[in-house]
Amino acid sequence: MRSGSSNSKTISFDRNDFRAAKCEKCGTKIYPASLLDAHAMRHEQRDRWFNDELRKLQHTFSHMRDLA
């Protein structure tokens, strides 16, 4: 699969050009553009998961520091 320049919102494949949406967070081109909302939702879910895990670690380290 070939894609156009990094600035373009067009995906080229087998001599066809498809209008795509570009994710502002990671730069991925998504076709059809209607899938961009689901893609953005996955970014948000991953960010929430990461923040939850970070909060758990901070809590654990805080207790370890108190015990030391």
mmCIF file as gemmi writes it, N, C-alpha and C atoms, coordinates in Angstrom:
data_model
loop_
_atom_site.group_PDB
_atom_site.id
_atom_site.type_symbol
_atom_site.label_atom_id
_atom_site.label_alt_id
_atom_site.label_comp_id
_atom_site.label_asym_id
_atom_site.label_entity_id
_atom_site.label_seq_id
_atom_site.pdbx_PDB_ins_code
_atom_site.Cartn_x
_atom_site.Cartn_y
_atom_site.Cartn_z
_atom_site.occupancy
_atom_site.B_iso_or_equiv
_atom_site.pdbx_formal_charge
_atom_site.auth_seq_id
_atom_site.auth_asym_id
_atom_site.pdbx_PDB_model_num
ATOM 1 N N . MET Axp A 1 ? 0.836 -1.173 0 1 0 ? 1 A 1
ATOM 2 C CA . MET Axp A 1 ? 0 0 0 1 0 ? 1 A 1
ATOM 3 C C . MET Axp A 1 ? 0.88 1.236 0 1 0 ? 1 A 1
ATOM 4 N N . ARG Axp A 2 ? 0.624 2.119 -0.904 1 0 ? 2 A 1
ATOM 5 C CA . ARG Axp A 2 ? 1.343 3.386 -0.957 1 0 ? 2 A 1
ATOM 6 C C . ARG Axp A 2 ? 0.426 4.467 -0.421 1 0 ? 2 A 1
ATOM 7 N N . SER Axp A 3 ? 1.019 5.408 0.27 1 0 ? 3 A 1
ATOM 8 C CA . SER Axp A 3 ? 0.223 6.557 0.684 1 0 ? 3 A 1
ATOM 9 C C . SER Axp A 3 ? 0.887 7.802 0.126 1 0 ? 3 A 1
ATOM 10 N N . GLY Axp A 4 ? 0.104 8.857 -0.009 1 0 ? 4 A 1
ATOM 11 C CA . GLY Axp A 4 ? 0.615 10.106 -0.555 1 0 ? 4 A 1
ATOM 12 C C . GLY Axp A 4 ? 1.557 10.774 0.421 1 0 ? 4 A 1
ATOM 13 N N . SER Axp A 5 ? 1.798 12.045 0.208 1 0 ? 5 A 1
ATOM 14 C CA . SER Axp A 5 ? 2.691 12.778 1.102 1 0 ? 5 A 1
ATOM 15 C C . SER Axp A 5 ? 2.084 12.834 2.504 1 0 ? 5 A 1
ATOM 16 N N . SER Axp A 6 ? 2.903 13.113 3.491 1 0 ? 6 A 1
ATOM 17 C CA . SER Axp A 6 ? 2.442 13.098 4.87 1 0 ? 6 A 1
ATOM 18 C C . SER Axp A 6 ? 1.418 14.203 5.152 1 0 ? 6 A 1
ATOM 19 N N . ASN Axp A 7 ? 1.385 15.265 4.345 1 0 ? 7 A 1
ATOM 20 C CA . ASN Axp A 7 ? 0.438 16.357 4.561 1 0 ? 7 A 1
ATOM 21 C C . ASN Axp A 7 ? -0.921 16.041 3.953 1 0 ? 7 A 1
ATOM 22 N N . SER Axp A 8 ? -0.97 15.172 2.981 1 0 ? 8 A 1
ATOM 23 C CA . SER Axp A 8 ? -2.176 14.895 2.23 1 0 ? 8 A 1
ATOM 24 C C . SER Axp A 8 ? -3.179 14.105 3.051 1 0 ? 8 A 1
ATOM 25 N N . LYS Axp A 9 ? -4.451 14.314 2.739 1 0 ? 9 A 1
ATOM 26 C CA . LYS Axp A 9 ? -5.504 13.525 3.362 1 0 ? 9 A 1
ATOM 27 C C . LYS Axp A 9 ? -6.049 12.523 2.349 1 0 ? 9 A 1
ATOM 28 N N . THR Axp A 10 ? -5.187 12.075 1.458 1 0 ? 10 A 1
ATOM 29 C CA . THR Axp A 10 ? -5.566 11.132 0.42 1 0 ? 10 A 1
ATOM 30 C C . THR Axp A 10 ? -4.757 9.855 0.579 1 0 ? 10 A 1
ATOM 31 N N . ILE Axp A 11 ? -5.447 8.731 0.468 1 0 ? 11 A 1
ATOM 32 C CA . ILE Axp A 11 ? -4.787 7.431 0.482 1 0 ? 11 A 1
ATOM 33 C C . ILE Axp A 11 ? -4.819 6.907 -0.942 1 0 ? 11 A 1
ATOM 34 N N . SER Axp A 12 ? -3.646 6.568 -1.483 1 0 ? 12 A 1
ATOM 35 C CA . SER Axp A 12 ? -3.558 6.019 -2.834 1 0 ? 12 A 1
ATOM 36 C C . SER Axp A 12 ? -3.272 4.536 -2.743 1 0 ? 12 A 1
ATOM 37 N N . PHE Axp A 13 ? -4.084 3.745 -3.472 1 0 ? 13 A 1
ATOM 38 C CA . PHE Axp A 13 ? -3.936 2.299 -3.44 1 0 ? 13 A 1
ATOM 39 C C . PHE Axp A 13 ? -4.412 1.738 -4.771 1 0 ? 13 A 1
ATOM 40 N N . ASP Axp A 14 ? -3.578 0.966 -5.432 1 0 ? 14 A 1
ATOM 41 C CA . ASP Axp A 14 ? -3.92 0.361 -6.729 1 0 ? 14 A 1
ATOM 42 C C . ASP Axp A 14 ? -4.485 1.393 -7.716 1 0 ? 14 A 1
ATOM 43 N N . ARG Axp A 15 ? -3.777 2.469 -7.876 1 0 ? 15 A 1
ATOM 44 C CA . ARG Axp A 15 ? -4.14 3.549 -8.79 1 0 ? 15 A 1
ATOM 45 C C . ARG Axp A 15 ? -5.481 4.2 -8.474 1 0 ? 15 A 1
ATOM 46 N N . ASN Axp A 16 ? -5.934 4.048 -7.261 1 0 ? 16 A 1
ATOM 47 C CA . ASN Axp A 16 ? -7.158 4.715 -6.811 1 0 ? 16 A 1
ATOM 48 C C . ASN Axp A 16 ? -6.794 5.663 -5.683 1 0 ? 16 A 1
ATOM 49 N N . ASP Axp A 17 ? -7.46 6.794 -5.639 1 0 ? 17 A 1
ATOM 50 C CA . ASP Axp A 17 ? -7.263 7.755 -4.559 1 0 ? 17 A 1
ATOM 51 C C . ASP Axp A 17 ? -8.53 7.797 -3.72 1 0 ? 17 A 1
ATOM 52 N N . PHE Axp A 18 ? -8.359 7.711 -2.412 1 0 ? 18 A 1
ATOM 53 C CA . PHE Axp A 18 ? -9.484 7.732 -1.49 1 0 ? 18 A 1
ATOM 54 C C . PHE Axp A 18 ? -9.34 8.932 -0.575 1 0 ? 18 A 1
ATOM 55 N N . ARG Axp A 19 ? -10.431 9.692 -0.422 1 0 ? 19 A 1
ATOM 56 C CA . ARG Axp A 19 ? -10.42 10.81 0.515 1 0 ? 19 A 1
ATOM 57 C C . ARG Axp A 19 ? -10.477 10.243 1.924 1 0 ? 19 A 1
ATOM 58 N N . ALA Axp A 20 ? -9.548 10.66 2.735 1 0 ? 20 A 1
ATOM 59 C CA . ALA Axp A 20 ? -9.44 10.113 4.083 1 0 ? 20 A 1
ATOM 60 C C . ALA Axp A 20 ? -9.472 11.244 5.104 1 0 ? 20 A 1
ATOM 61 N N . ALA Axp A 21 ? -9.673 10.861 6.337 1 0 ? 21 A 1
ATOM 62 C CA . ALA Axp A 21 ? -9.567 11.793 7.451 1 0 ? 21 A 1
ATOM 63 C C . ALA Axp A 21 ? -8.217 11.535 8.111 1 0 ? 21 A 1
ATOM 64 N N . LYS Axp A 22 ? -7.621 12.583 8.645 1 0 ? 22 A 1
ATOM 65 C CA . LYS Axp A 22 ? -6.317 12.443 9.283 1 0 ? 22 A 1
ATOM 66 C C . LYS Axp A 22 ? -6.452 12.702 10.776 1 0 ? 22 A 1
ATOM 67 N N . CYS Axp A 23 ? -5.96 11.772 11.566 1 0 ? 23 A 1
ATOM 68 C CA . CYS Axp A 23 ? -5.999 11.907 13.02 1 0 ? 23 A 1
ATOM 69 C C . CYS Axp A 23 ? -5.016 12.996 13.436 1 0 ? 23 A 1
ATOM 70 N N . GLU Axp A 24 ? -5.494 13.936 14.225 1 0 ? 24 A 1
ATOM 71 C CA . GLU Axp A 24 ? -4.641 15.04 14.668 1 0 ? 24 A 1
ATOM 72 C C . GLU Axp A 24 ? -3.627 14.583 15.711 1 0 ? 24 A 1
ATOM 73 N N . LYS Axp A 25 ? -3.944 13.524 16.446 1 0 ? 25 A 1
ATOM 74 C CA . LYS Axp A 25 ? -3.055 13.078 17.522 1 0 ? 25 A 1
ATOM 75 C C . LYS Axp A 25 ? -1.881 12.259 16.998 1 0 ? 25 A 1
ATOM 76 N N . CYS Axp A 26 ? -2.161 11.298 16.092 1 0 ? 26 A 1
ATOM 77 C CA . CYS Axp A 26 ? -1.088 10.398 15.66 1 0 ? 26 A 1
ATOM 78 C C . CYS Axp A 26 ? -0.763 10.508 14.176 1 0 ? 26 A 1
ATOM 79 N N . GLY Axp A 27 ? -1.578 11.244 13.419 1 0 ? 27 A 1
ATOM 80 C CA . GLY Axp A 27 ? -1.289 11.454 12.009 1 0 ? 27 A 1
ATOM 81 C C . GLY Axp A 27 ? -1.749 10.338 11.093 1 0 ? 27 A 1
ATOM 82 N N . THR Axp A 28 ? -2.453 9.35 11.62 1 0 ? 28 A 1
ATOM 83 C CA . THR Axp A 28 ? -2.936 8.244 10.809 1 0 ? 28 A 1
ATOM 84 C C . THR Axp A 28 ? -4.021 8.719 9.86 1 0 ? 28 A 1
ATOM 85 N N . LYS Axp A 29 ? -3.955 8.237 8.631 1 0 ? 29 A 1
ATOM 86 C CA . LYS Axp A 29 ? -5.01 8.524 7.657 1 0 ? 29 A 1
ATOM 87 C C . LYS Axp A 29 ? -6.027 7.404 7.727 1 0 ? 29 A 1
ATOM 88 N N . ILE Axp A 30 ? -7.296 7.771 7.82 1 0 ? 30 A 1
ATOM 89 C CA . ILE Axp A 30 ? -8.351 6.785 8.029 1 0 ? 30 A 1
ATOM 90 C C . ILE Axp A 30 ? -9.391 6.902 6.922 1 0 ? 30 A 1
ATOM 91 N N . TYR Axp A 31 ? -9.692 5.764 6.306 1 0 ? 31 A 1
ATOM 92 C CA . TYR Axp A 31 ? -10.732 5.705 5.286 1 0 ? 31 A 1
ATOM 93 C C . TYR Axp A 31 ? -11.657 4.561 5.64 1 0 ? 31 A 1
ATOM 94 N N . PRO Axp A 32 ? -12.929 4.748 5.642 1 0 ? 32 A 1
ATOM 95 C CA . PRO Axp A 32 ? -13.675 5.978 5.396 1 0 ? 32 A 1
ATOM 96 C C . PRO Axp A 32 ? -13.566 6.941 6.581 1 0 ? 32 A 1
ATOM 97 N N . ALA Axp A 33 ? -13.795 8.195 6.292 1 0 ? 33 A 1
ATOM 98 C CA . ALA Axp A 33 ? -13.618 9.246 7.299 1 0 ? 33 A 1
ATOM 99 C C . ALA Axp A 33 ? -14.556 9.073 8.487 1 0 ? 33 A 1
ATOM 100 N N . SER Axp A 34 ? -15.649 8.365 8.295 1 0 ? 34 A 1
ATOM 101 C CA . SER Axp A 34 ? -16.598 8.156 9.393 1 0 ? 34 A 1
ATOM 102 C C . SER Axp A 34 ? -15.988 7.353 10.539 1 0 ? 34 A 1
ATOM 103 N N . LEU Axp A 35 ? -14.89 6.641 10.295 1 0 ? 35 A 1
ATOM 104 C CA . LEU Axp A 35 ? -14.227 5.859 11.341 1 0 ? 35 A 1
ATOM 105 C C . LEU Axp A 35 ? -13.315 6.698 12.222 1 0 ? 35 A 1
ATOM 106 N N . LEU Axp A 36 ? -13.148 7.975 11.898 1 0 ? 36 A 1
ATOM 107 C CA . LEU Axp A 36 ? -12.254 8.828 12.686 1 0 ? 36 A 1
ATOM 108 C C . LEU Axp A 36 ? -12.745 8.979 14.122 1 0 ? 36 A 1
ATOM 109 N N . ASP Axp A 37 ? -14.06 9.065 14.329 1 0 ? 37 A 1
ATOM 110 C CA . ASP Axp A 37 ? -14.582 9.207 15.688 1 0 ? 37 A 1
ATOM 111 C C . ASP Axp A 37 ? -14.23 7.994 16.542 1 0 ? 37 A 1
ATOM 112 N N . ALA Axp A 38 ? -14.375 6.798 15.985 1 0 ? 38 A 1
ATOM 113 C CA . ALA Axp A 38 ? -14.029 5.587 16.724 1 0 ? 38 A 1
ATOM 114 C C . ALA Axp A 38 ? -12.532 5.549 17.024 1 0 ? 38 A 1
ATOM 115 N N . HIS Axp A 39 ? -11.726 6 16.077 1 0 ? 39 A 1
ATOM 116 C CA . HIS Axp A 39 ? -10.273 6.036 16.264 1 0 ? 39 A 1
ATOM 117 C C . HIS Axp A 39 ? -9.915 7.004 17.397 1 0 ? 39 A 1
ATOM 118 N N . ALA Axp A 40 ? -10.547 8.177 17.402 1 0 ? 40 A 1
ATOM 119 C CA . ALA Axp A 40 ? -10.292 9.165 18.457 1 0 ? 40 A 1
ATOM 120 C C . ALA Axp A 40 ? -10.746 8.629 19.815 1 0 ? 40 A 1
ATOM 121 N N . MET Axp A 41 ? -11.853 7.873 19.816 1 0 ? 41 A 1
ATOM 122 C CA . MET Axp A 41 ? -12.35 7.284 21.058 1 0 ? 41 A 1
ATOM 123 C C . MET Axp A 41 ? -11.323 6.3 21.625 1 0 ? 41 A 1
ATOM 124 N N . ARG Axp A 42 ? -10.668 5.528 20.76 1 0 ? 42 A 1
ATOM 125 C CA . ARG Axp A 42 ? -9.641 4.603 21.228 1 0 ? 42 A 1
ATOM 126 C C . ARG Axp A 42 ? -8.461 5.356 21.842 1 0 ? 42 A 1
ATOM 127 N N . HIS Axp A 43 ? -8.097 6.503 21.253 1 0 ? 43 A 1
ATOM 128 C CA . HIS Axp A 43 ? -7.045 7.329 21.854 1 0 ? 43 A 1
ATOM 129 C C . HIS Axp A 43 ? -7.462 7.748 23.262 1 0 ? 43 A 1
ATOM 130 N N . GLU Axp A 44 ? -8.711 8.197 23.414 1 0 ? 44 A 1
ATOM 131 C CA . GLU Axp A 44 ? -9.19 8.649 24.718 1 0 ? 44 A 1
ATOM 132 C C . GLU Axp A 44 ? -9.217 7.499 25.721 1 0 ? 44 A 1
ATOM 133 N N . GLN Axp A 45 ? -9.677 6.323 25.288 1 0 ? 45 A 1
ATOM 134 C CA . GLN Axp A 45 ? -9.702 5.169 26.186 1 0 ? 45 A 1
ATOM 135 C C . GLN Axp A 45 ? -8.3 4.782 26.625 1 0 ? 45 A 1
ATOM 136 N N . ARG Axp A 46 ? -7.363 4.796 25.677 1 0 ? 46 A 1
ATOM 137 C CA . ARG Axp A 46 ? -5.979 4.456 26.012 1 0 ? 46 A 1
ATOM 138 C C . ARG Axp A 46 ? -5.4 5.478 26.987 1 0 ? 46 A 1
ATOM 139 N N . ASP Axp A 47 ? -5.705 6.75 26.788 1 0 ? 47 A 1
ATOM 140 C CA . ASP Axp A 47 ? -5.216 7.792 27.701 1 0 ? 47 A 1
ATOM 141 C C . ASP Axp A 47 ? -5.798 7.615 29.102 1 0 ? 47 A 1
ATOM 142 N N . ARG Axp A 48 ? -7.108 7.299 29.171 1 0 ? 48 A 1
ATOM 143 C CA . ARG Axp A 48 ? -7.73 7.075 30.485 1 0 ? 48 A 1
ATOM 144 C C . ARG Axp A 48 ? -7.106 5.867 31.173 1 0 ? 48 A 1
ATOM 145 N N . TRP Axp A 49 ? -6.913 4.785 30.411 1 0 ? 49 A 1
ATOM 146 C CA . TRP Axp A 49 ? -6.298 3.58 30.978 1 0 ? 49 A 1
ATOM 147 C C . TRP Axp A 49 ? -4.898 3.904 31.5 1 0 ? 49 A 1
ATOM 148 N N . PHE Axp A 50 ? -4.116 4.638 30.703 1 0 ? 50 A 1
ATOM 149 C CA . PHE Axp A 50 ? -2.758 4.992 31.103 1 0 ? 50 A 1
ATOM 150 C C . PHE Axp A 50 ? -2.776 5.819 32.382 1 0 ? 50 A 1
ATOM 151 N N . ASN Axp A 51 ? -3.673 6.795 32.455 1 0 ? 51 A 1
ATOM 152 C CA . ASN Axp A 51 ? -3.752 7.638 33.658 1 0 ? 51 A 1
ATOM 153 C C . ASN Axp A 51 ? -4.175 6.826 34.881 1 0 ? 51 A 1
ATOM 154 N N . ASP Axp A 52 ? -5.096 5.867 34.699 1 0 ? 52 A 1
ATOM 155 C CA . ASP Axp A 52 ? -5.499 5.006 35.811 1 0 ? 52 A 1
ATOM 156 C C . ASP Axp A 52 ? -4.324 4.167 36.309 1 0 ? 52 A 1
ATOM 157 N N . GLU Axp A 53 ? -3.58 3.583 35.377 1 0 ? 53 A 1
ATOM 158 C CA . GLU Axp A 53 ? -2.423 2.779 35.774 1 0 ? 53 A 1
ATOM 159 C C . GLU Axp A 53 ? -1.365 3.633 36.462 1 0 ? 53 A 1
ATOM 160 N N . LEU Axp A 54 ? -1.158 4.829 35.966 1 0 ? 54 A 1
ATOM 161 C CA . LEU Axp A 54 ? -0.19 5.739 36.584 1 0 ? 54 A 1
ATOM 162 C C . LEU Axp A 54 ? -0.622 6.101 38 1 0 ? 54 A 1
ATOM 163 N N . ARG Axp A 55 ? -1.909 6.343 38.178 1 0 ? 55 A 1
ATOM 164 C CA . ARG Axp A 55 ? -2.433 6.67 39.505 1 0 ? 55 A 1
ATOM 165 C C . ARG Axp A 55 ? -2.223 5.496 40.469 1 0 ? 55 A 1
ATOM 166 N N . LYS Axp A 56 ? -2.448 4.267 40.002 1 0 ? 56 A 1
ATOM 167 C CA . LYS Axp A 56 ? -2.219 3.084 40.841 1 0 ? 56 A 1
ATOM 168 C C . LYS Axp A 56 ? -0.75 2.99 41.26 1 0 ? 56 A 1
ATOM 169 N N . LEU Axp A 57 ? 0.15 3.217 40.303 1 0 ? 57 A 1
ATOM 170 C CA . LEU Axp A 57 ? 1.584 3.162 40.623 1 0 ? 57 A 1
ATOM 171 C C . LEU Axp A 57 ? 1.974 4.24 41.624 1 0 ? 57 A 1
ATOM 172 N N . GLN Axp A 58 ? 1.459 5.434 41.429 1 0 ? 58 A 1
ATOM 173 C CA . GLN Axp A 58 ? 1.773 6.519 42.357 1 0 ? 58 A 1
ATOM 174 C C . GLN Axp A 58 ? 1.279 6.187 43.761 1 0 ? 58 A 1
ATOM 175 N N . HIS Axp A 59 ? 0.103 5.587 43.845 1 0 ? 59 A 1
ATOM 176 C CA . HIS Axp A 59 ? -0.445 5.194 45.133 1 0 ? 59 A 1
ATOM 177 C C . HIS Axp A 59 ? 0.435 4.136 45.789 1 0 ? 59 A 1
ATOM 178 N N . THR Axp A 60 ? 0.856 3.148 44.998 1 0 ? 60 A 1
ATOM 179 C CA . THR Axp A 60 ? 1.708 2.072 45.515 1 0 ? 60 A 1
ATOM 180 C C . THR Axp A 60 ? 3.042 2.623 45.993 1 0 ? 60 A 1
ATOM 181 N N . PHE Axp A 61 ? 3.668 3.476 45.202 1 0 ? 61 A 1
ATOM 182 C CA . PHE Axp A 61 ? 4.956 4.05 45.595 1 0 ? 61 A 1
ATOM 183 C C . PHE Axp A 61 ? 4.818 4.936 46.821 1 0 ? 61 A 1
ATOM 184 N N . SER Axp A 62 ? 3.708 5.606 46.939 1 0 ? 62 A 1
ATOM 185 C CA . SER Axp A 62 ? 3.47 6.437 48.116 1 0 ? 62 A 1
ATOM 186 C C . SER Axp A 62 ? 3.433 5.57 49.371 1 0 ? 62 A 1
ATOM 187 N N . HIS Axp A 63 ? 2.751 4.436 49.298 1 0 ? 63 A 1
ATOM 188 C CA . HIS Axp A 63 ? 2.701 3.533 50.453 1 0 ? 63 A 1
ATOM 189 C C . HIS Axp A 63 ? 4.056 2.903 50.73 1 0 ? 63 A 1
ATOM 190 N N . MET Axp A 64 ? 4.802 2.571 49.684 1 0 ? 64 A 1
ATOM 191 C CA . MET Axp A 64 ? 6.137 2 49.874 1 0 ? 64 A 1
ATOM 192 C C . MET Axp A 64 ? 7.046 3.014 50.57 1 0 ? 64 A 1
ATOM 193 N N . ARG Axp A 65 ? 6.909 4.279 50.195 1 0 ? 65 A 1
ATOM 194 C CA . ARG Axp A 65 ? 7.73 5.326 50.786 1 0 ? 65 A 1
ATOM 195 C C . ARG Axp A 65 ? 7.363 5.491 52.262 1 0 ? 65 A 1
ATOM 196 N N . ASP Axp A 66 ? 6.067 5.371 52.581 1 0 ? 66 A 1
ATOM 197 C CA . ASP Axp A 66 ? 5.619 5.495 53.962 1 0 ? 66 A 1
ATOM 198 C C . ASP Axp A 66 ? 6.141 4.35 54.833 1 0 ? 66 A 1
ATOM 199 N N . LEU Axp A 67 ? 6.275 3.15 54.24 1 0 ? 67 A 1
ATOM 200 C CA . LEU Axp A 67 ? 6.738 1.985 54.978 1 0 ? 67 A 1
ATOM 201 C C . LEU Axp A 67 ? 8.242 1.999 55.194 1 0 ? 67 A 1
ATOM 202 N N . ALA Axp A 68 ? 8.979 2.693 54.353 1 0 ? 68 A 1
ATOM 203 C CA . ALA Axp A 68 ? 10.441 2.675 54.411 1 0 ? 68 A 1
ATOM 204 C C . ALA Axp A 68 ? 10.973 3.533 55.529 1 0 ? 68 A 1
